[in-house]
Amino acid sequence: MVDDIPLIKAVDTVWSLYRAKHRDIDAADSRRCLMDRHLQGRCEARVNEVDELTGFGLAYLDRLPDEC
């Protein structure tokens, strides 16, 4: 079973940082859900450090197109 606490912290941190950089992004933007699923996959692959997940999440969002 995946420990949800590092995942939740990483998702919240990534989304806060991303929205601070991209002020025009709505809090309910679909990119958050996409990034959350991406990080869940990383957790299932045994990556469970908050800092490492945060880095993966930021890198993932930077690769997404502007329109999702």
SULCORPE-V662248 format. One record per residue. PSI is psi in radians with two decimals (* if undefined). OMEGA is omega in whole degrees, 0 to 359 (NA if undefined). D_LAST is the distance of its C-alpha to the last C-alpha in Angstrom with 1 decimal. Layout:
BEGIN
PSI_OMEGA_D_LAST / PSI_OMEGA_D_LAST
END
This chain:
BEGIN
2.47_181_30.3 / 2.33_175_27.5 / 2.02_187_28.5 / -0.37_186_25.8 / -0.86_177_27.0 / -0.65_179_25.8 / -0.83_181_22.3 / -0.78_179_22.1 / -0.76_181_23.4 / -0.79_180_21.1 / -0.81_179_17.9 / -0.75_180_19.3 / -0.83_180_20.4 / -0.82_183_17.2 / -0.68_177_15.2 / -0.79_179_18.1 / -0.74_181_18.4 / -0.78_180_14.7 / -0.50_176_14.9 / -0.62_179_18.3 / -0.58_182_17.2 / 1.41_187_14.2 / -0.28_180_16.0 / -0.04_181_13.6 / 2.26_179_11.1 / 2.62_180_12.1 / -0.50_182_13.8 / 0.32_181_12.1 / 2.53_183_8.5 / -0.32_179_6.8 / -0.52_178_6.7 / -0.77_179_10.4 / -0.75_178_10.9 / -0.78_180_9.4 / -0.68_178_11.7 / -0.82_179_14.4 / -0.70_179_14.6 / -0.79_181_14.8 / -0.53_175_17.6 / -0.69_177_19.3 / -0.68_177_19.8 / -0.69_179_21.3 / -0.72_180_23.6 / -0.42_177_24.7 / 0.30_175_25.6 / 0.31_171_27.9 / 1.92_185_26.0 / 0.29_175_26.8 / 2.30_183_27.5 / -0.80_182_25.4 / -0.73_180_25.5 / -0.75_177_24.5 / -0.68_178_21.6 / -0.77_178_20.5 / -0.76_178_20.7 / -0.71_180_18.7 / -0.78_179_15.9 / -0.73_179_15.9 / -0.70_180_16.0 / -0.83_181_13.1 / -0.62_179_10.8 / -0.45_180_12.4 / -0.32_182_11.5 / 2.57_174_7.7 / 2.77_181_6.5 / -0.54_180_6.5 / 2.02_176_3.8 / *_NA_0.0
END
